[in-house]
Amino acid sequence: MTAFNPPVVLVFAPLDPTGSMYLPADAVSCAAVGCHALSIVTATHVQDTTHTELISLSSPDVMYDQMRCLLEDMSVHSIKAGPLYSIDAASVLAQIAADYTELPLVLHLQSIPDEDILSNDAETDEIIEAIFQLVLPQTDVVVADHTLLAQWQADGILTESQSPIASLFDYGTQAVFYTQPDSDPTQITHQLHTPEGIAHTWHSPVQPARLQDTEGLLSTLISAYLAHGLDLQSACAQAIAYTDKAAQHAFQAGMGPRIIHQAFS
């Protein structure tokens, strides 16, 4: 037998039982591009493809101990995190990231679910502020979209006097992978921003049907390609190319949006 050790990605994310997003979809995405995924379940969804009924948060002690067990046992090459739903999750991730600064950290930003779905001791703006203060200073690249950042700016979570991306850099992240509408309605624009400005721009076709979680797939693939040793711009380019192809293989499993077939062939 030929020995082969694939790059290892530590995924710190909620569990979506439909397989549409987050875990276990992230594990499938990693495997599809030649990586092995480790899983830290930060929360468990009760949901179908149309809506989420309930989210149960994992114990911070369990998350911390599980991350320590894996990182002390296996050679990890990158960390993909998010979405984060609690101050505890942000705190655990920040503690671990501080001890493993050599590992690229990709953070997928998403909105915090409503309190009728997620039982949380903190207010939404407090959770987001914890993510910004604790996690962003140790993040290599934040993955976010135009709508989310514009909403956070309108809500006063991000500074209104400058662009939302500039606000993220103020918290310490090294790069932002940003998706926004294009002037051509048949396309969307992806941009890789650094503190110096736009490093690169890509375009993807607008899909004819609504899909589940394109950005989640992008963030996982960026992590996987970084684990393979690619530089950030190349990792983003490869992630976009793969996602555009995978989106063409989306399928209708339930009554909600179509699911991207992460491991298409």
Secondary structure, 3 states (H helix, E strand, C coil): CCCCCCCEEEEEEEECCCCCCHHHHHHHHHHHCCCEEEEEEEEEEEECCCCEEEEEECCHHHHHHHHHHHHHHCCCCEEEECCCCCHHHHHHHHHHHHHCCCCCEEEECCCCCCCCCECCCCCHHHHHHHHHHHHHHHCCEEEEEHHHHHHHHHCCCCCCCCCHHHHHHHCCCCCEEEEEECCCCCEEEEEEEECCEEEEEEEEECCCCCECCHHHHHHHHHHHHHHCCCCHHHHHHHHHHHHHHHHCCCECCCCCCEECCCCCC
